[in-house]
């Protein structure tokens, strides 16, 4: 997943960065067990605006906030930056619906997830 034919990281990889930023935060906060947790988040919507190219092996930093918390869904907003850059190279969002791992039916957000989201929640 190095640089594409145009000399920069391909646009679709940015969505992988979004997913990694969200899941890493949740795992480190103790709110997500990707291997055995009873509740998992499924992506139902994504969006990205591109402002500047990112290139491998450039280090990419992500800023993360929560824009909306619903009964069973969360809208995460992510900004991607070249290391130490003052301006965002790309910004977008990811919407997860949290479901029962087995039935894949929506469930209310678990208390540990709500607690992990609180410091990132941007109240409108």
PyMOL commands that set and color helices and strands:
alter all, ss='L'
color gray80, all
select helices_A, chain A and resi 11-28+111-118
alter helices_A, ss='H'
color red, helices_A
select strands_A, chain A and resi 39-50+60-69+73-82+90-100
alter strands_A, ss='S'
color yellow, strands_A
deselect
rebuild
show_as cartoon
